[in-house]
Amino acid sequence: MKLLREKKGFTLIEIMVTIIVLSIVFGMLATLVSFFARFYRDENTQLDRQENMRLLLVLLEKDVRMSNQSVDFSGTCYVIGTDDQLARQVEYCVSGEHIIRDGVVIASEIDTFELINTNDFIDVTIQAIPDSRGKVLEVSSRIFLRKGQGDD
């Protein structure tokens, strides 16, 4: 019996406890890494959506400024300007979750795209679809219209 006690090494119980503790630690690390990876992905998606919405707003404002500043709504499309030689006409259409400008998709994952035209300004509201956490991005802007020389 004396020979068995003098042997060096780990018992089966010690090895099992070590495996269980390491499993718990690695499980917690995997959960933490997964959380941060999902957070990073969601934040990048939000940044892409914000960039798309800002680009849409900049293009819309540019098109309004280069047109005769009229906005008409027909079906699912907003028509900026009139079709004459002095001003430019651009068409913004809503197709599902996409905004299409003259046949080219310029923004995706858009839930709401609304233009409200008054005599002095155009109110623009763009709202993205909710992300995986339910967060909704919204951009609102007011484009003030130039007054012609004959306007009061």
MDTraj code that builds the backbone (N, CA, C; nanometers):
import mdtraj as md
import numpy as np

residues = "MET LYS LEU LEU ARG GLU LYS LYS GLY PHE THR LEU ILE GLU ILE MET VAL THR ILE ILE VAL LEU SER ILE VAL PHE GLY MET LEU ALA THR LEU VAL SER PHE PHE ALA ARG PHE TYR ARG ASP GLU ASN THR GLN LEU ASP ARG GLN GLU ASN MET ARG LEU LEU LEU VAL LEU LEU GLU LYS ASP VAL ARG MET SER ASN GLN SER VAL ASP PHE SER GLY THR CYS TYR VAL ILE GLY THR ASP ASP GLN LEU ALA ARG GLN VAL GLU TYR CYS VAL SER GLY GLU HIS ILE ILE ARG ASP GLY VAL VAL ILE ALA SER GLU ILE ASP THR PHE GLU LEU ILE ASN THR ASN ASP PHE ILE ASP VAL THR ILE GLN ALA ILE PRO ASP SER ARG GLY LYS VAL LEU GLU VAL SER SER ARG ILE PHE LEU ARG LYS GLY GLN GLY ASP ASP".split()
xyz = np.array([
    [0.0813, -0.1189, 0.0000],
    [0.0000, 0.0000, 0.0000],
    [0.0857, 0.1254, 0.0000],
    [0.1987, 0.1159, 0.0599],
    [0.2881, 0.2281, 0.0665],
    [0.3329, 0.2729, -0.0733],
    [0.3445, 0.1828, -0.1682],
    [0.3882, 0.2151, -0.3030],
    [0.2865, 0.3024, -0.3766],
    [0.1587, 0.2767, -0.3555],
    [0.0546, 0.3547, -0.4243],
    [0.0534, 0.5005, -0.3774],
    [0.0810, 0.5240, -0.2505],
    [0.0767, 0.6600, -0.1988],
    [0.1971, 0.7412, -0.2441],
    [0.3040, 0.6803, -0.2769],
    [0.4226, 0.7528, -0.3186],
    [0.4190, 0.7930, -0.4649],
    [0.3267, 0.7405, -0.5442],
    [0.3204, 0.7760, -0.6856],
    [0.2720, 0.9204, -0.6994],
    [0.3345, 0.9906, -0.7920],
    [0.2977, 1.1302, -0.8161],
    [0.2010, 1.1360, -0.9338],
    [0.1150, 1.2387, -0.9390],
    [0.0199, 1.2568, -1.0487],
    [-0.1122, 1.3099, -0.9955],
    [-0.2083, 1.3189, -1.0871],
    [-0.3403, 1.3720, -1.0526],
    [-0.4398, 1.2583, -1.0408],
    [-0.5329, 1.2770, -0.9514],
    [-0.6398, 1.1774, -0.9398],
    [-0.7468, 1.2076, -1.0440],
    [-0.8323, 1.1112, -1.0657],
    [-0.9424, 1.1281, -1.1617],
    [-1.0342, 1.2422, -1.1190],
    [-1.0584, 1.2591, -0.9939],
    [-1.1442, 1.3667, -0.9429],
    [-1.0814, 1.5018, -0.9736],
    [-0.9537, 1.5185, -0.9531],
    [-0.8862, 1.6456, -0.9814],
    [-0.8933, 1.6797, -1.1297],
    [-0.8732, 1.5812, -1.2131],
    [-0.8809, 1.6045, -1.3584],
    [-1.0227, 1.6437, -1.3985],
    [-1.1227, 1.5773, -1.3441],
    [-1.2626, 1.6088, -1.3767],
    [-1.2997, 1.7505, -1.3312],
    [-1.2575, 1.7889, -1.2109],
    [-1.2859, 1.9235, -1.1612],
    [-1.2191, 2.0274, -1.2508],
    [-1.0950, 2.0021, -1.2905],
    [-1.0238, 2.0950, -1.3791],
    [-1.0951, 2.1081, -1.5129],
    [-1.1397, 1.9974, -1.5698],
    [-1.2112, 2.0008, -1.6980],
    [-1.3413, 2.0788, -1.6843],
    [-1.4129, 2.0595, -1.5771],
    [-1.5401, 2.1311, -1.5561],
    [-1.5153, 2.2810, -1.5405],
    [-1.4159, 2.3202, -1.4612],
    [-1.3857, 2.4623, -1.4417],
    [-1.3419, 2.5261, -1.5738],
    [-1.2545, 2.4588, -1.6474],
    [-1.2108, 2.5126, -1.7775],
    [-1.3266, 2.5225, -1.8764],
    [-1.4170, 2.4257, -1.8736],
    [-1.5354, 2.4308, -1.9620],
    [-1.6218, 2.5525, -1.9304],
    [-1.6410, 2.5800, -1.8035],
    [-1.7211, 2.6966, -1.7639],
    [-1.6522, 2.8257, -1.8088],
    [-1.5205, 2.8355, -1.7883],
    [-1.4465, 2.9559, -1.8277],
    [-1.4523, 2.9745, -1.9792],
    [-1.4271, 2.8676, -2.0563],
    [-1.4314, 2.8797, -2.2027],
    [-1.5723, 2.9090, -2.2526],
    [-1.6742, 2.8552, -2.1862],
    [-1.8133, 2.8855, -2.2228],
    [-1.8455, 3.0327, -2.2031],
    [-1.7982, 3.0879, -2.0898],
    [-1.8215, 3.2310, -2.0646],
    [-1.7447, 3.3164, -2.1657],
    [-1.6231, 3.2780, -2.1993],
    [-1.5461, 3.3523, -2.2994],
    [-1.6129, 3.3462, -2.4366],
    [-1.6636, 3.2305, -2.4747],
    [-1.7315, 3.2168, -2.6037],
    [-1.8570, 3.3047, -2.6081],
    [-1.9309, 3.3084, -2.4991],
    [-2.0503, 3.3934, -2.4921],
    [-2.0127, 3.5405, -2.5044],
    [-1.9069, 3.5799, -2.4375],
    [-1.8609, 3.7182, -2.4428],
    [-1.8146, 3.7566, -2.5837],
    [-1.7369, 3.6704, -2.6465],
    [-1.6906, 3.6968, -2.7832],
    [-1.8088, 3.7037, -2.8794],
    [-1.9050, 3.6144, -2.8626],
    [-2.0245, 3.6140, -2.9479],
    [-2.1040, 3.7442, -2.9307],
    [-2.1179, 3.7901, -2.8059],
    [-2.1899, 3.9148, -2.7806],
    [-2.1220, 4.0319, -2.8506],
    [-1.9904, 4.0433, -2.8360],
    [-1.9196, 4.1562, -2.8971],
    [-1.9180, 4.1470, -3.0493],
    [-1.9133, 4.0265, -3.1041],
    [-1.9194, 4.0109, -3.2498],
    [-2.0558, 4.0565, -3.3022],
    [-2.1627, 4.0190, -3.2327],
    [-2.2977, 4.0606, -3.2734],
    [-2.3134, 4.2121, -3.2585],
    [-2.2625, 4.2667, -3.1493],
    [-2.2679, 4.4115, -3.1273],
    [-2.1933, 4.4856, -3.2388],
    [-2.0745, 4.4386, -3.2740],
    [-1.9948, 4.4996, -3.3812],
    [-2.0697, 4.4940, -3.5142],
    [-2.1297, 4.3784, -3.5449],
    [-2.2059, 4.3627, -3.6694],
    [-2.3270, 4.4573, -3.6721],
    [-2.3995, 4.4647, -3.5610],
    [-2.5162, 4.5526, -3.5543],
    [-2.4768, 4.6993, -3.5684],
    [-2.3684, 4.7390, -3.5053],
    [-2.3241, 4.8784, -3.5164],
    [-2.2800, 4.9114, -3.6589],
    [-2.2114, 4.8195, -3.7255],
    [-2.1732, 4.8429, -3.8651],
    [-2.2952, 4.8514, -3.9558],
    [-2.3948, 4.7689, -3.9285],
    [-2.5195, 4.7755, -4.0058],
    [-2.5874, 4.9109, -3.9848],
    [-2.5905, 4.9580, -3.8597],
    [-2.6499, 5.0889, -3.8307],
    [-2.5741, 5.2003, -3.9033],
    [-2.4419, 5.1936, -3.9027],
    [-2.3627, 5.2953, -3.9723],
    [-2.3891, 5.2941, -4.1221],
    [-2.4014, 5.1747, -4.1803],
    [-2.4332, 5.1652, -4.3236],
    [-2.5696, 5.2255, -4.3539],
    [-2.6665, 5.1971, -4.2683],
    [-2.8005, 5.2542, -4.2889],
    [-2.7981, 5.4064, -4.2771],
    [-2.7273, 5.4572, -4.1766],
    [-2.7175, 5.6031, -4.1616],
    [-2.6516, 5.6654, -4.2835],
    [-2.5475, 5.6029, -4.3333],
    [-2.4783, 5.6558, -4.4509],
    [-2.5704, 5.6553, -4.5728],
    [-2.6464, 5.5470, -4.5918],
    [-2.7415, 5.5410, -4.7034],
    [-2.8480, 5.6490, -4.6929],
    [-2.8986, 5.6703, -4.5712],
    [-3.0030, 5.7703, -4.5526],
    [-2.9484, 5.9113, -4.5745],
    [-2.8266, 5.9377, -4.5286],
    [-2.7658, 6.0698, -4.5505],
    [-2.7394, 6.0940, -4.6986],
    [-2.6893, 5.9917, -4.7670],
    [-2.6651, 6.0041, -4.9109],
    [-2.7950, 6.0332, -4.9848],
    [-2.8997, 5.9617, -4.9489],
    [-3.0310, 5.9852, -5.0094],
    [-3.0760, 6.1283, -4.9865],
    [-3.0576, 6.1783, -4.8657],
    [-3.0975, 6.3148, -4.8332],
    [-3.0155, 6.4175, -4.9117],
    [-2.8850, 6.3952, -4.9238],
    [-2.7981, 6.4876, -4.9980],
    [-2.8362, 6.4891, -5.1463],
    [-2.8578, 6.3710, -5.2042],
    [-2.8968, 6.3645, -5.3453],
    [-3.0319, 6.4317, -5.3683],
    [-3.1253, 6.4079, -5.2770],
    [-3.2571, 6.4688, -5.2890],
    [-3.2480, 6.6210, -5.2838],
    [-3.1715, 6.6729, -5.1886],
    [-3.1573, 6.8184, -5.1785],
    [-3.0909, 6.8757, -5.3034],
    [-2.9890, 6.8076, -5.3533],
    [-2.9217, 6.8529, -5.4751],
    [-3.0188, 6.8543, -5.5932],
    [-3.0987, 6.7489, -5.6050],
    [-3.1948, 6.7423, -5.7156],
    [-3.3017, 6.8505, -5.7046],
    [-3.3460, 6.8796, -5.5825],
    [-3.4442, 6.9873, -5.5638],
    [-3.3827, 7.1213, -5.6031],
    [-3.2601, 7.1448, -5.5609],
    [-3.1924, 7.2721, -5.5923],
    [-3.1685, 7.2895, -5.7418],
    [-3.1423, 7.1792, -5.8132],
    [-3.1138, 7.1880, -5.9569],
    [-3.2403, 7.1857, -6.0418],
    [-3.3539, 7.1643, -5.9796],
    [-3.4804, 7.1603, -6.0541],
    [-3.5531, 7.2934, -6.0363],
    [-3.6769, 7.2954, -6.0811],
    [-3.7585, 7.4141, -6.0580],
    [-3.8265, 7.4083, -5.9212],
    [-3.7837, 7.3131, -5.8368],
    [-3.8242, 7.2980, -5.6977],
    [-3.9695, 7.2571, -5.6787],
    [-4.0226, 7.1866, -5.7746],
    [-4.1570, 7.1318, -5.7577],
    [-4.1455, 6.9836, -5.7246],
    [-4.2411, 6.9338, -5.6470],
    [-4.2460, 6.7922, -5.6104],
    [-4.3873, 6.7432, -5.6350],
    [-4.3981, 6.6380, -5.7151],
    [-4.5277, 6.5766, -5.7410],
    [-4.5194, 6.4299, -5.7014],
    [-4.6309, 6.3761, -5.6547],
    [-4.6362, 6.2359, -5.6156],
    [-4.7276, 6.1630, -5.7114],
    [-4.6764, 6.0534, -5.7691],
    [-4.7606, 5.9724, -5.8571],
    [-4.7366, 5.8254, -5.8257],
    [-4.8361, 5.7595, -5.7712],
    [-4.8238, 5.6176, -5.7374],
    [-4.7248, 5.5954, -5.6248],
    [-4.6116, 5.5339, -5.6573],
    [-4.5081, 5.5090, -5.5561],
    [-4.3854, 5.5957, -5.5805],
    [-4.3989, 5.6977, -5.6648],
    [-4.2828, 5.7796, -5.7026],
    [-4.3059, 5.9275, -5.6725],
    [-4.1968, 5.9917, -5.6292],
    [-4.1947, 6.1369, -5.6184],
    [-4.1184, 6.1891, -5.7389],
    [-4.1777, 6.2861, -5.8076],
    [-4.1130, 6.3455, -5.9242],
    [-4.0669, 6.4851, -5.8847],
    [-3.9352, 6.5048, -5.8906],
    [-3.8757, 6.6336, -5.8547],
    [-3.8544, 6.7112, -5.9841],
    [-3.9095, 6.8304, -5.9910],
    [-3.8926, 6.9143, -6.1100],
    [-3.9934, 6.8802, -6.2181],
    [-3.9864, 6.9552, -6.3258],
    [-4.0732, 6.9318, -6.4403],
    [-3.9879, 6.8957, -6.5602],
    [-4.0508, 6.8377, -6.6569],
    [-3.9782, 6.7925, -6.7750],
    [-3.9728, 6.9051, -6.8783],
    [-3.8888, 7.0036, -6.8486],
    [-3.8672, 7.1097, -6.9470],
    [-3.7172, 7.1301, -6.9654],
    [-3.6794, 7.2148, -7.0552],
    [-3.5378, 7.2313, -7.0879],
    [-3.4637, 7.3148, -6.9833],
    [-3.5323, 7.3948, -6.9079],
    [-3.4665, 7.4816, -6.8100],
    [-3.4369, 7.4107, -6.6783],
    [-3.5167, 7.3146, -6.6436],
    [-3.4994, 7.2471, -6.5149],
    [-3.4888, 7.0963, -6.5376],
    [-3.4356, 7.0322, -6.4430],
    [-3.4117, 6.8894, -6.4473],
    [-3.5247, 6.8143, -6.3775],
    [-3.5576, 6.6957, -6.4253],
    [-3.6598, 6.6130, -6.3612],
    [-3.5955, 6.4824, -6.3139],
    [-3.6204, 6.4505, -6.1884],
    [-3.5664, 6.3286, -6.1291],
    [-3.6807, 6.2557, -6.0602],
    [-3.6778, 6.1230, -6.0690],
    [-3.7839, 6.0425, -6.0119],
    [-3.7281, 5.9563, -5.8985],
    [-3.7891, 5.9655, -5.7799],
    [-3.7556, 5.8835, -5.6641],
    [-3.8724, 5.7887, -5.6396],
    [-3.8470, 5.6594, -5.6525],
    [-3.9533, 5.5606, -5.6360],
    [-3.9252, 5.4700, -5.5163],
    [-4.0318, 5.4291, -5.4503],
    [-4.0227, 5.3352, -5.3387],
    [-4.0622, 5.1983, -5.3921],
    [-3.9716, 5.1021, -5.3764],
    [-3.9980, 4.9654, -5.4209],
    [-3.9593, 4.8699, -5.3084],
    [-4.0592, 4.8261, -5.2329],
    [-4.0305, 4.7414, -5.1169],
    [-3.9510, 4.8201, -5.0140],
    [-3.8303, 4.7730, -4.9845],
    [-3.7429, 4.8405, -4.8882],
    [-3.6354, 4.9229, -4.9578],
    [-3.6522, 4.9483, -5.0869],
    [-3.5510, 5.0192, -5.1644],
    [-3.6039, 5.1544, -5.2125],
    [-3.5122, 5.2511, -5.2218],
    [-3.5422, 5.3785, -5.2852],
    [-3.4643, 5.3803, -5.4164],
    [-3.5363, 5.4052, -5.5234],
    [-3.4770, 5.4015, -5.6569],
    [-3.4810, 5.5420, -5.7148],
    [-3.3650, 5.5903, -5.7567],
    [-3.3534, 5.7233, -5.8173],
    [-3.3236, 5.7050, -5.9652],
    [-3.4172, 5.7424, -6.0511],
    [-3.4026, 5.7279, -6.1964],
    [-3.3552, 5.5890, -6.2364],
    [-3.4143, 5.4855, -6.1755],
    [-3.3852, 5.3482, -6.2135],
    [-3.2687, 5.2833, -6.1409],
    [-3.2010, 5.3552, -6.0513],
    [-3.0850, 5.3005, -5.9794],
    [-3.1167, 5.2982, -5.8294],
    [-3.0953, 5.1824, -5.7659],
    [-3.1183, 5.1707, -5.6217],
    [-3.0107, 5.2512, -5.5489],
    [-3.0538, 5.3486, -5.4689],
    [-2.9569, 5.4310, -5.3959],
    [-2.9654, 5.4111, -5.2448],
    [-3.0708, 5.3456, -5.1967],
    [-3.0828, 5.3186, -5.0528],
    [-3.1643, 5.1916, -5.0343],
    [-3.1224, 5.1116, -4.9369],
    [-3.1919, 4.9872, -4.9052],
    [-3.2331, 4.9877, -4.7589],
    [-3.3199, 4.8950, -4.7249],
    [-3.3693, 4.8778, -4.5886],
    [-3.4386, 5.0044, -4.5374],
    [-3.5185, 5.0663, -4.6253],
    [-3.5935, 5.1871, -4.5911],
    [-3.7395, 5.1490, -4.5700],
    [-3.7944, 5.1916, -4.4581],
    [-3.9340, 5.1624, -4.4267],
    [-4.0254, 5.2766, -4.4697],
    [-3.9839, 5.4005, -4.4445],
    [-4.0660, 5.5170, -4.4746],
    [-3.9829, 5.6192, -4.5511],
    [-4.0395, 5.6690, -4.6606],
    [-3.9788, 5.7771, -4.7373],
    [-4.0923, 5.8717, -4.7734],
    [-4.0889, 5.9918, -4.7148],
    [-4.2017, 6.0837, -4.7309],
    [-4.1514, 6.2252, -4.7570],
    [-4.2110, 6.2895, -4.8551],
    [-4.1834, 6.4298, -4.8852],
    [-4.3139, 6.5068, -4.8711],
    [-4.3087, 6.6152, -4.7966],
    [-4.4258, 6.7019, -4.7819],
    [-4.3860, 6.8384, -4.8342],
    [-4.4528, 6.8810, -4.9395],
    [-4.4181, 7.0047, -5.0082],
    [-4.5126, 7.1167, -4.9654],
    [-4.4543, 7.2284, -4.9238],
    [-4.5317, 7.3493, -4.8985],
    [-4.4800, 7.4548, -4.9957],
    [-4.5275, 7.5744, -4.9857],
    [-4.4787, 7.6802, -5.0743],
    [-4.3383, 7.7256, -5.0396],
    [-4.2987, 7.7104, -4.9142],
    [-4.1696, 7.7622, -4.8685],
    [-4.0629, 7.6565, -4.8466],
    [-4.1037, 7.5322, -4.8239],
    [-4.0055, 7.4282, -4.7929],
    [-4.0614, 7.2908, -4.8254],
    [-3.9711, 7.1911, -4.8243],
    [-4.0077, 7.0504, -4.8397],
    [-3.9576, 6.9783, -4.7154],
    [-4.0493, 6.9139, -4.6433],
    [-4.0112, 6.8320, -4.5290],
    [-3.9858, 6.6897, -4.5777],
    [-3.8699, 6.6357, -4.5394],
    [-3.8299, 6.5013, -4.5802],
    [-3.8194, 6.4148, -4.4552],
    [-3.8809, 6.2963, -4.4609],
    [-3.8697, 6.1989, -4.3525],
    [-3.8281, 6.0660, -4.4125],
    [-3.7177, 6.0114, -4.3601],
    [-3.6680, 5.8813, -4.4035],
    [-3.6518, 5.7966, -4.2784],
    [-3.7098, 5.6769, -4.2812],
    [-3.7029, 5.5887, -4.1661],
    [-3.6595, 5.4497, -4.2123],
    [-3.5580, 5.3938, -4.1461],
    [-3.5075, 5.2610, -4.1806],
    [-3.5911, 5.1533, -4.1124],
    [-3.5816, 5.0321, -4.1658],
    [-3.6493, 4.9202, -4.1001],
    [-3.5786, 4.8909, -3.9678],
    [-3.6490, 4.8345, -3.8700],
    [-3.5857, 4.8062, -3.7412],
    [-3.4716, 4.7049, -3.7552],
    [-3.3668, 4.7229, -3.6753],
    [-3.2561, 4.6276, -3.6766],
    [-3.2891, 4.5089, -3.5872],
    [-3.1920, 4.4218, -3.5648],
    [-3.2158, 4.2992, -3.4872],
    [-3.2518, 4.3281, -3.3417],
    [-3.2165, 4.4470, -3.2909],
    [-3.2519, 4.4855, -3.1539],
    [-3.3784, 4.5696, -3.1487],
    [-3.4413, 4.5929, -3.2649],
    [-3.5637, 4.6719, -3.2709],
    [-3.5404, 4.8217, -3.2806],
    [-3.4156, 4.8639, -3.2947],
    [-3.3836, 5.0066, -3.3036],
    [-3.4148, 5.0570, -3.4450],
    [-3.4813, 5.1726, -3.4513],
    [-3.5210, 5.2321, -3.5792],
    [-3.4473, 5.3643, -3.5968],
    [-3.3842, 5.3786, -3.7120],
    [-3.3179, 5.5052, -3.7451],
    [-3.4138, 5.5929, -3.8230],
    [-3.4110, 5.7228, -3.7928],
    [-3.4957, 5.8166, -3.8662],
    [-3.4169, 5.9436, -3.8935],
    [-3.4318, 5.9933, -4.0147],
    [-3.3697, 6.1191, -4.0541],
    [-3.4809, 6.2104, -4.1029],
    [-3.4834, 6.3316, -4.0512],
    [-3.5796, 6.4320, -4.0965],
    [-3.5026, 6.5572, -4.1334],
    [-3.5486, 6.6222, -4.2374],
    [-3.4828, 6.7447, -4.2804],
    [-3.5852, 6.8360, -4.3459],
    [-3.5515, 6.9608, -4.3490],
    [-3.6367, 7.0599, -4.4154],
    [-3.5513, 7.1298, -4.5205],
    [-3.5958, 7.1226, -4.6440],
    [-3.5267, 7.1882, -4.7548],
    [-3.6034, 7.3160, -4.7858],
    [-3.5414, 7.4307, -4.7587],
    [-3.6064, 7.5577, -4.7873],
    [-3.5931, 7.5882, -4.9349],
    [-3.7036, 7.6322, -4.9941],
    [-3.7065, 7.6570, -5.1372],
    [-3.6693, 7.8015, -5.1673],
    [-3.6016, 7.8188, -5.2786],
    [-3.5687, 7.9543, -5.3235],
    [-3.6951, 8.0198, -5.3749],
    [-3.6996, 8.1462, -5.3564],
    [-3.8126, 8.2220, -5.4116],
    [-3.7643, 8.2900, -5.5381],
    [-3.8470, 8.2832, -5.6415],
    [-3.8115, 8.3498, -5.7671],
    [-3.8201, 8.4994, -5.7543],
    [-3.7702, 8.5695, -5.8530],
    [-3.7701, 8.7155, -5.8471],
    [-3.9104, 8.7734, -5.8480],
    [-4.0016, 8.7019, -5.9092],
    [-4.1403, 8.7523, -5.9140],
    [-4.2212, 8.7132, -5.7930],
    [-4.1659, 8.6271, -5.7044],
    [-4.2395, 8.5823, -5.5855],
    [-4.2333, 8.6850, -5.4759],
    [-4.3348, 8.6876, -5.3895],
    [-4.3356, 8.7802, -5.2754],
    [-4.2794, 8.7154, -5.1541],
])
top = md.Topology()
chain = top.add_chain()
for i, resn in enumerate(residues, 1):
    res = top.add_residue(resn, chain, resSeq=i)
    for name in ("N", "CA", "C"):
        top.add_atom(name, md.element.get_by_symbol(name[0]), res)
traj = md.Trajectory(xyz[None], top)
